[in-house]
């Protein structure tokens, strides 16, 4: 592991692990979008928070291409997608130095429809088997070697299965579960055998939404443009649905499951809602229009949600929301951006490139400091892993920001 | 006001009214306009939000040929106003069943005329988006219907009412720019290069594509066309000149005392985007990416210019109208407000910022909607009435006919005829796809 000052967890889901080691600083890999627990919250502790006294420094920079793919960090590597000169490119860097280890590229359309374009999904790393899975913007699925980027298998799933392509392409990231790689393709998801790429189950008809499949128990939650479905991971059979029609078919922010309920939120004036987990059409606890996640889901810390309300083109704001009632606790005029969390702190990146740190409190916005790390437009969530925060903008400038505490 | 409260006033109206010192005030507030929307896309939803925000309207009907925006709009209307509007695919059915007294038409241009005329004939007042129509004959028929039915029509030319447009117009009309000989109107696009075709696709579930195309040619469904992209498909709209041009050419007609140009010439093409593609497999847009249109008026020349590529580093402004006068250059802009650059370098630049009611989309729909309701209630002419908007719509539509024919047109603005060019005059109308019939005579 690149950073010897930290103990590193590489296996996702080992929750009890950090309890045992909570006293020691804990670093962790971030092998998939929204992290090992699929919630945008890192278990990493002991990273440096005194930004007001000493702003964190950029330790390396890279050009990754146009797009909105976030970083994943695993096994000493940092990976993300971008569009460079008519190609979709997966770049793999050394996590510590930013040295580019390899690139995987294939021809692709930029797809700049009312925005800059480029891929929006994030690759998923299978550390145990040394693999990385990639869903291309137009429905290409790759399984690559993490070591050198060589292709293990490839399928142009959208073409082979004649899927409806959403207006802004496929933006959900691959979810690894058991023998499967689950993808938000089709109106209610699709699963491939992760070793061969063969289709295990699929859904037909409308185009997919833009979210990443989120697992809980034996279910994954997937989106279409008109709602959400909880489908059985092994079979794809629909267990429940939420009717959630959005103006442009954009259900992009990942849902959050907690306490027997599921939270969903969409932009373009739609709003958010909390639903009780059940079978069939889920009963609604509340719905409101004061919290609208266009692309990035909020993070849940305790009984509160923290995230950006509003579209990238609007006067978006950072808000805190009570889970149980949907009531807004506070609002901070940050503009558009995205929020991650670790150690009860919010790590947020504003659209204009300011990286901010705040204590998470439902009582008030408790800022610590901000530091400018990029230029606009930053719509992609920052990723904390092993003492560094990985950020990128839509034009493809990426930075690693050092927040390690040296002994 | 929610449904229960209104119900209460209906039944308890007399008692309630008797207790108020000015009963008619309450009575008037209770009599809300019954509003219906045709076309629930981005802009239709913007208008309906203003209707709800005005507190003077009740949304009774929503109509769209695509289920998704229809239900999304219905959902929004319900949570924002508590009203459950009736939903329709067919606007004729909506006019019959929902009995609106105001109809908003926010469809693509090829679907303006028929629903507007049907709404007017049903007795409703009309709010229709700009440009008024896709071909000249449709706008003429709409104007006839509005006059015959004596209804109030407001057209979505919100730049007629925006505060900086009003103050800018006063500045020019007060002679501060001097004698104006040339007006140049322009939109410089983003850095867009060659256009690649997108594959035709299955019609999305819940979309009636046949009805979407309606009286216009039925092309294979392509995701480039909708949402939003139809502006650059000439079967359904008139490109940048139709979409943006009408706003800025309208500013010219607002300023001048002349009502129409004597002649029009336009040239342009798809020089950067490349040739239009429309096959069974794939399509590109087909509107020109480069266009110049010259309008000869008696006392000045107006020049339209757009290019949907190239940056604006060489110029101060990317969009708007330059009024060139003997005392300097006046720029009427959008998000950059207006600016006067005096000819005399000793004098200082005069600038005014814009004031939008909607800062996200940069418009003044709120004021335009309020003016529309006031005009209905006070039985007066609204700011962007159909007569002025019709004349402003003639300019881009004539520009497009000149561009198609490749020659200069002589325009008889009194009789609204193209003089001595039967082939060009034919393009003032078009064949409708059956079973729809072109409106008017």
Interface residues (C-beta under 8 A of the other chain):
Chain A: X109 X112 X113 X114 X164 X165 X167 X205 X206 X207 X225 X226 X245 X246 X247 X248 X249 X268 X269 X270 X271 X287 X288 X289 X311 X313 X314 X315
Chain B: X41 X42 X45 X67 X68 X69 X71 X72 X73 X75 X76 X79 X80 X192 X196 X201 X202 X204 X205 X206 X223 X224 X227 X228 X229 X359 X360
